[in-house]
Amino acid sequence: MSFHFRAKKNSDPRVNERIASSEVRVIGIDGKQLGILNIRDALNAAEDAGSDLVEISPEANPPVCKIIDYGKLKYQEQKKKNQAKKKQKTIEVKEIKIRPGIEKHDYGVKMKALSKFIDGGNKVKITMRFRGREMEHQNLGFNLLKKLEEEVAEFAKVEVKPKIEGRQIMMVLVPSK
């Protein structure tokens, strides 16, 4: 039995002696161009500055390298990734289950939960389950969902209109902001 493993593409930039090109365009530690140098001179310039020679644009001809502290560069990239991750908002789909013959108080409790979910920036799936002969009175369920839709119109909008799925009616609300 033989296994074939695909080599993981190394996304890290080449640094110092790993740079394969014989000539490189060099950007100094201050951000100014030093011009096209052979790799030996570029490495010596980086060593004199007490930093690393990092290949930042390998596909260019000749490749572009920058004299910079590699550890600092990696740290800044990780920091940017973490900031981007922090700003990302995951939208969850919350579900509220109701019945066609729901009492007024229970309806109020469900509405309070719905507004809390919507204010949190989440989608809300409302499921109305029918039992037994209640299936004959689906119009009651649709009327109740229509009433609910009108009550939440100021802070939520319908993403998926009420539709029948088996023995239940389902609809999805999203924040209107």
Secondary structure, 3 states (H helix, E strand, C coil): CCCCCCCCCCCCCCEHHHCCCCEEEEECCCCCEEEEEEHHHHHHHHHHCCCEEEEEECCCCCCEEEEECHHHHHHHHHHHHHHHHHHCCCCCEEEEEECCCCCHHHHHHHHHHHHHHHHCCCEEEEEEECCHHHHHHHHHHHHHHHHHHHHCCCCEEEEEEEEEECCEEEEEEEECC
